[in-house]
Amino acid sequence: MENQILENLKMMMKMKKFTNMIKKNQKRKRVGSGSLRDETKNKKFTHFSGIIPKGICGPN
């Protein structure tokens, strides 16, 4: 019985570590989501402005 209790405790500790890691990652994502969204928006705009004129000029 003692061994099983020890194993359960070990598993609990492991799970706690994982949940803490997940929580930390979620917090980081929430903090970074604003700046990341802005970055992707800017990239998309630069991307489109770069590609569209080429596409228009190419066939003409």
Backbone as JSON, one array per atom type, in Angstrom:
{
  "sequence": "MENQILENLKMMMKMKKFTNMIKKNQKRKRVGSGSLRDETKNKKFTHFSGIIPKGICGPN",
  "N": [[0.84, -1.22, 0.0], [1.92, 1.26, 0.82], [3.8, 1.8, -1.16], [2.13, 2.26, -3.37], [0.82, 4.6, -2.59], [2.98, 6.35, -2.53], [3.64, 6.31, -5.26], [1.33, 7.45, -6.32], [1.55, 10.0, -5.19], [3.86, 10.88, -6.48], [2.94, 10.96, -9.12], [0.99, 12.93, -8.84], [2.6, 15.15, -8.28], [4.0, 15.35, -10.7], [1.86, 15.9, -12.44], [1.09, 18.34, -11.37], [3.3, 19.9, -12.03], [3.05, 19.88, -14.82], [0.54, 21.15, -15.16], [1.16, 23.63, -14.09], [3.08, 24.48, -15.95], [1.46, 24.62, -18.23], [-0.34, 26.6, -17.44], [1.43, 28.78, -17.19], [2.25, 29.04, -19.86], [-0.19, 29.67, -21.06], [-0.69, 32.16, -19.88], [1.45, 33.63, -20.91], [0.79, 33.55, -23.63], [-1.59, 35.01, -23.62], [-0.66, 37.49, -22.83], [1.06, 38.1, -24.94], [-0.61, 38.03, -27.14], [-1.83, 40.34, -28.16], [0.26, 41.97, -29.28], [1.24, 40.12, -31.07], [-0.91, 39.74, -32.82], [-1.05, 42.29, -33.98], [1.4, 42.27, -35.31], [0.99, 40.19, -37.21], [-1.08, 41.3, -38.67], [0.19, 43.57, -39.79], [2.14, 42.24, -41.31], [0.5, 40.88, -43.13], [-0.65, 43.03, -44.49], [1.61, 44.28, -45.66], [2.39, 42.16, -47.17], [0.24, 41.82, -48.99], [0.22, 44.34, -50.27], [2.64, 44.14, -51.49], [2.31, 42.0, -53.27], [-0.02, 42.42, -54.85], [0.3, 44.71, -56.67], [2.33, 43.67, -58.35], [0.98, 41.49, -59.44], [-1.0, 42.83, -60.9], [0.52, 44.31, -62.68], [1.89, 42.33, -64.05], [0.25, 40.66, -65.99], [-0.59, 42.76, -67.68]],
  "CA": [[0.0, 0.0, 0.0], [2.76, 2.46, 0.92], [4.38, 2.06, -2.48], [1.1, 2.83, -4.24], [0.61, 5.98, -2.15], [4.14, 7.11, -3.01], [3.51, 6.45, -6.71], [0.27, 8.43, -6.54], [2.09, 11.32, -4.87], [4.78, 11.24, -7.57], [2.11, 11.32, -10.27], [0.37, 14.22, -8.53], [3.63, 16.17, -8.44], [4.24, 15.49, -12.14], [0.7, 16.59, -13.01], [1.15, 19.74, -10.92], [4.31, 20.57, -12.85], [2.5, 20.07, -16.15], [-0.51, 22.16, -15.11], [1.83, 24.92, -13.91], [3.67, 24.82, -17.24], [0.38, 25.0, -19.13], [-0.83, 27.9, -16.97], [2.43, 29.79, -17.55], [2.19, 29.23, -21.3], [-1.43, 30.38, -21.37], [-0.51, 33.56, -19.48], [2.35, 34.24, -21.89], [0.06, 33.73, -24.88], [-2.54, 36.11, -23.44], [0.1, 38.75, -22.79], [1.65, 38.36, -26.25], [-1.57, 37.91, -28.23], [-2.08, 41.66, -28.75], [1.37, 42.37, -30.14], [1.35, 39.13, -32.15], [-1.96, 40.04, -33.79], [-0.63, 43.47, -34.73], [2.47, 41.85, -36.2], [0.45, 39.42, -38.33], [-1.83, 42.26, -39.5], [1.16, 44.35, -40.56], [2.74, 41.34, -42.29], [-0.5, 40.62, -44.17], [-0.8, 44.23, -45.3], [2.81, 44.44, -46.48], [2.37, 41.04, -48.11], [-0.72, 42.1, -50.05], [0.66, 45.51, -51.03], [3.77, 43.7, -52.31], [1.93, 41.03, -54.31], [-1.1, 42.88, -55.74], [0.79, 45.49, -57.82], [3.04, 42.78, -59.27], [-0.03, 40.71, -60.16], [-1.69, 43.71, -61.84], [1.47, 44.71, -63.71], [2.35, 41.15, -64.81], [-0.52, 40.34, -67.21], [-0.65, 43.91, -68.58]],
  "C": [[0.87, 1.26, 0.0], [3.34, 2.83, -0.44], [3.37, 2.74, -3.4], [0.86, 4.3, -3.88], [1.75, 6.85, -2.65], [4.04, 7.35, -4.51], [2.46, 7.51, -7.03], [0.78, 9.85, -6.28], [3.02, 11.8, -5.98], [4.0, 11.72, -8.79], [1.48, 12.7, -10.06], [1.38, 15.35, -8.75], [3.9, 16.43, -9.92], [3.1, 16.29, -12.78], [0.72, 18.06, -12.62], [2.13, 20.52, -11.77], [3.73, 20.88, -14.22], [1.45, 21.19, -16.15], [0.11, 23.54, -14.92], [2.44, 25.39, -15.22], [2.59, 25.34, -18.18], [-0.14, 26.38, -18.74], [0.12, 29.01, -17.38], [2.35, 30.1, -19.03], [0.94, 30.01, -21.69], [-1.29, 31.86, -21.04], [0.35, 34.28, -20.51], [1.6, 34.53, -23.18], [-0.89, 34.92, -24.76], [-1.81, 37.45, -23.48], [0.57, 39.12, -24.19], [0.64, 38.44, -27.38], [-1.79, 39.26, -28.92], [-0.99, 42.04, -29.73], [1.49, 41.41, -31.31], [0.31, 39.43, -33.23], [-1.57, 41.24, -34.64], [0.44, 43.09, -35.75], [1.9, 41.14, -37.42], [-0.34, 40.36, -39.25], [-0.87, 43.03, -40.39], [1.77, 43.49, -41.66], [1.77, 41.12, -43.44], [-0.6, 41.84, -45.09], [0.41, 44.42, -46.22], [2.83, 43.36, -47.55], [1.48, 41.38, -49.3], [-0.22, 43.27, -50.91], [1.84, 45.15, -51.92], [3.3, 42.87, -53.49], [0.96, 41.64, -55.32], [-0.56, 43.7, -56.91], [1.52, 44.63, -58.84], [2.03, 42.01, -60.11], [-0.72, 41.55, -61.22], [-0.75, 44.04, -63.01], [1.83, 43.53, -64.62], [1.58, 40.9, -66.09], [-0.56, 41.51, -68.19], [0.69, 44.05, -69.28]]
}
